[in-house]
Amino acid sequence: MKITSKCCRFFFLWVILLCWGKTLYSKSVIDTTIYFQENEAKLIQPAALVLDDTISILKSNPKKVMKVLITGHADSLEKNPDTLSIKRVKQVENYLLKHGISAESLEIKGVGASRPVAAPGDKRNRRVEFDIKEAD
């Protein structure tokens, strides 16, 4: 059997869910970030891999009710950061919906450039974060 990096990522995320999922209620199971090109809302290839892993986690245990908080961010130097953060979060939401994740389990918000994690112009500010939690 050939072991791929995707298999290793899935196994790692599955172990997190298995170990923590039994004891966490309304606490984060996994926190993930996707980055974007400047002034763009289009998903690029590394994002698809992260999202596919997340979909695998959400579908791996259908008996647990999971909630996904998706938060879109933009850099203060980008054009229309508020609009751009919403477009980014919608891209992630649409990807998850297209791959069978229910709309009821998703919560989205765009926060523009109000929560930078680095200096203006840094690519780390152009992101969508999503936090998977067990529902109450």
C-alpha positions as CSV (number, residue, x, y, z in Angstrom):
1,M,0.0,0.0,0.0
2,K,1.4,3.4,-1.1
3,I,1.1,6.1,1.6
4,T,0.6,9.6,0.2
5,S,0.9,13.0,1.8
6,K,-2.9,13.4,1.5
7,C,-3.4,10.1,3.4
8,C,-1.0,11.3,6.1
9,R,-2.8,14.6,6.4
10,F,-6.2,12.9,6.7
11,F,-4.9,10.4,9.3
12,F,-3.5,13.3,11.4
13,L,-6.7,15.2,11.2
14,W,-8.7,12.0,11.9
15,V,-6.6,11.4,15.1
16,I,-7.3,14.9,16.3
17,L,-11.0,14.4,15.7
18,L,-10.9,11.0,17.4
19,C,-8.9,12.1,20.4
20,W,-10.4,15.5,21.0
21,G,-13.9,14.9,19.7
22,K,-15.0,12.8,22.6
23,T,-14.2,15.5,25.2
24,L,-14.9,18.8,23.4
25,Y,-18.3,20.4,23.4
26,S,-18.5,23.8,21.8
27,K,-14.7,23.9,21.6
28,S,-12.6,24.0,18.5
29,V,-11.8,20.6,17.0
30,I,-9.6,22.0,14.3
31,D,-8.6,25.5,13.1
32,T,-7.5,26.0,9.5
33,T,-6.5,28.9,7.3
34,I,-6.5,29.4,3.6
35,Y,-4.5,32.2,1.9
36,F,-5.3,34.2,-1.3
37,Q,-3.6,36.2,-4.0
38,E,-3.7,40.0,-3.6
39,N,-7.0,41.5,-4.6
40,E,-8.4,38.0,-5.5
41,A,-11.1,35.8,-4.1
42,K,-10.4,32.8,-6.3
43,L,-9.4,29.5,-4.5
44,I,-5.9,28.3,-5.5
45,Q,-4.7,24.6,-5.4
46,P,-3.4,24.5,-1.9
47,A,-6.8,25.7,-0.7
48,A,-8.5,22.8,-2.3
49,L,-6.3,20.3,-0.5
50,V,-7.1,21.9,2.9
51,L,-10.8,22.0,2.1
52,D,-10.9,18.4,0.9
53,D,-9.3,17.3,4.3
54,T,-11.9,19.4,6.1
55,I,-14.7,17.8,4.1
56,S,-13.3,14.3,5.0
57,I,-13.4,15.2,8.7
58,L,-16.9,16.5,8.5
59,K,-18.1,13.4,6.7
60,S,-16.1,10.9,8.7
61,N,-18.5,10.8,11.7
62,P,-22.0,11.6,10.6
63,K,-23.4,11.0,14.1
64,K,-21.6,14.1,15.4
65,V,-23.1,17.4,14.6
66,M,-20.3,19.8,13.5
67,K,-20.5,23.6,13.0
68,V,-18.0,25.4,10.8
69,L,-17.4,29.1,11.4
70,I,-15.8,30.6,8.2
71,T,-14.3,34.0,8.6
72,G,-13.0,36.0,5.6
73,H,-10.2,38.6,6.0
74,A,-8.4,41.1,3.7
75,D,-5.3,43.2,3.9
76,S,-5.8,47.0,4.5
77,L,-3.8,47.7,1.2
78,E,-6.2,45.7,-0.9
79,K,-9.0,47.4,-2.9
80,N,-12.4,47.2,-1.1
81,P,-11.3,44.9,1.7
82,D,-14.8,44.5,3.2
83,T,-16.2,43.3,-0.1
84,L,-13.2,41.1,-0.8
85,S,-13.4,39.4,2.6
86,I,-17.0,38.4,1.9
87,K,-16.2,37.2,-1.6
88,R,-13.4,35.0,-0.2
89,V,-15.6,33.5,2.5
90,K,-18.4,32.8,-0.1
91,Q,-15.8,30.9,-2.2
92,V,-15.0,28.6,0.7
93,E,-18.7,28.2,1.5
94,N,-19.6,27.4,-2.1
95,Y,-16.8,24.8,-2.2
96,L,-18.1,23.1,0.9
97,L,-21.7,23.1,-0.2
98,K,-20.8,21.8,-3.6
99,H,-19.0,18.8,-1.9
100,G,-22.0,17.8,0.2
101,I,-21.6,19.8,3.4
102,S,-25.0,21.1,4.6
103,A,-25.7,24.8,4.8
104,E,-27.0,24.4,8.3
105,S,-23.6,23.4,9.5
106,L,-21.9,26.6,8.1
107,E,-21.7,30.0,9.5
108,I,-20.0,32.7,7.5
109,K,-18.8,36.3,8.1
110,G,-16.5,38.8,6.4
111,V,-14.5,41.1,8.6
112,G,-12.5,43.1,6.0
113,A,-9.2,44.3,7.2
114,S,-10.3,44.7,10.8
115,R,-8.2,41.7,12.2
116,P,-4.7,41.7,10.7
117,V,-2.2,39.1,11.8
118,A,0.8,40.9,10.2
119,A,1.9,44.3,8.9
120,P,-0.1,45.9,6.0
121,G,0.8,44.2,2.7
122,D,1.7,40.9,4.3
123,K,0.1,37.9,2.5
124,R,-1.0,36.4,5.8
125,N,-3.7,39.1,6.1
126,R,-5.3,37.8,2.9
127,R,-7.0,34.7,4.3
128,V,-10.1,32.7,5.2
129,E,-10.0,31.0,8.6
130,F,-12.4,28.2,9.4
131,D,-13.0,26.7,12.8
132,I,-14.7,23.3,13.1
133,K,-16.6,22.8,16.4
134,E,-18.9,20.2,17.8
135,A,-22.4,21.6,18.1
136,D,-24.0,21.8,21.6
